[in-house]
């Protein structure tokens, strides 16, 4: 047993914690699952497939974007979102590395 309880998570794990927090909500999981590979969607497109209001979808998109799970860019008046696949892969690989080497 490691006898030291860390007050702060290691820097690499702080990002992972945000990802898990963002993905811990079923609505955000459903939003993530809407995307086809390489697809970019705007808030209206996502809200059309959801049972949530547009403001609620926007709130969930903000959390996913701030965690790095989704990328976004503004084109005219619309904001488009996409899955940050490389970021998610890297985050999950860090967890797997820990499991395989430390746990």
C-alpha positions as CSV (number, residue, x, y, z in Angstrom):
1,X,0.0,0.0,0.0
2,X,1.2,3.5,-0.8
3,X,1.2,5.3,2.5
4,X,1.0,8.9,1.1
5,X,-2.5,10.2,0.3
6,X,-2.0,12.9,-2.3
7,X,-3.6,16.3,-1.6
8,X,-3.6,17.1,-5.2
9,X,-4.0,14.8,-8.2
10,X,-0.9,14.6,-10.4
11,X,-1.1,17.1,-13.3
12,X,-1.8,14.4,-15.9
13,X,-4.7,13.1,-13.8
14,X,-6.3,16.5,-13.4
15,X,-7.2,16.5,-17.1
16,X,-8.5,12.9,-16.8
17,X,-10.6,13.9,-13.8
18,X,-12.3,16.6,-15.9
19,X,-13.0,14.1,-18.7
20,X,-14.5,11.6,-16.4
21,X,-16.6,14.3,-14.7
22,X,-17.9,15.5,-18.1
23,X,-18.6,11.9,-19.2
24,X,-20.3,11.0,-15.9
25,X,-23.6,12.5,-17.0
26,X,-25.9,10.3,-19.1
27,X,-27.1,13.3,-21.2
28,X,-23.5,14.2,-22.1
29,X,-22.8,10.6,-22.9
30,X,-25.8,10.6,-25.3
31,X,-24.6,13.9,-26.9
32,X,-21.2,12.3,-27.5
33,X,-22.8,9.2,-29.0
34,X,-24.7,11.4,-31.5
35,X,-21.6,12.2,-33.5
36,X,-20.6,10.1,-36.5
37,X,-16.8,9.7,-37.1
38,X,-15.4,13.1,-38.2
39,X,-18.7,14.8,-38.0
40,X,-19.2,18.4,-37.0
41,X,-22.6,19.4,-35.5
42,X,-24.1,22.7,-34.3
43,X,-26.3,23.2,-31.2
44,X,-29.5,23.1,-33.2
45,X,-28.6,19.8,-34.8
46,X,-27.8,18.3,-31.5
47,X,-30.9,19.7,-29.8
48,X,-33.1,18.2,-32.5
49,X,-32.0,14.7,-31.6
50,X,-32.2,15.3,-27.8
51,X,-35.0,15.4,-25.3
52,X,-33.3,18.5,-23.7
53,X,-34.0,22.1,-24.4
54,X,-31.5,24.1,-26.5
55,X,-30.2,25.9,-23.4
56,X,-29.7,22.6,-21.6
57,X,-27.8,21.2,-24.6
58,X,-25.7,24.3,-24.7
59,X,-24.8,23.8,-21.1
60,X,-23.8,20.2,-21.6
61,X,-21.8,21.1,-24.7
62,X,-19.9,23.8,-22.7
63,X,-18.9,21.2,-20.1
64,X,-17.8,18.7,-22.7
65,X,-15.8,21.4,-24.5
66,X,-14.2,22.7,-21.3
67,X,-13.1,19.1,-20.5
68,X,-11.5,18.8,-23.9
69,X,-13.9,16.1,-25.0
70,X,-15.4,18.3,-27.8
71,X,-13.7,20.9,-29.9
72,X,-15.5,23.9,-31.3
73,X,-15.3,26.7,-33.7
74,X,-17.5,29.6,-34.6
75,X,-18.5,30.0,-38.3
76,X,-20.7,33.0,-38.8
77,X,-23.4,32.9,-36.2
78,X,-23.2,29.1,-35.6
79,X,-20.8,27.2,-33.4
80,X,-19.8,23.7,-34.6
81,X,-18.6,20.9,-32.3
82,X,-16.7,17.7,-33.0
83,X,-15.3,14.9,-30.9
84,X,-11.6,15.4,-29.9
85,X,-10.8,11.8,-30.6
86,X,-7.0,12.2,-30.1
87,X,-7.5,13.9,-26.8
88,X,-9.8,11.2,-25.6
89,X,-7.5,8.5,-26.7
90,X,-4.6,10.1,-24.9
91,X,-6.6,10.5,-21.7
92,X,-7.7,6.9,-21.7
93,X,-4.2,5.7,-22.5
94,X,-3.0,7.5,-19.4
95,X,-5.5,5.6,-17.3
96,X,-4.6,2.3,-19.0
97,X,-0.9,3.0,-18.4
98,X,-1.6,3.6,-14.7
99,X,-3.6,0.4,-14.5
100,X,-1.0,-1.6,-16.3
101,X,2.1,-0.2,-14.4
102,X,1.0,1.1,-11.0
103,X,-2.1,-0.7,-9.9
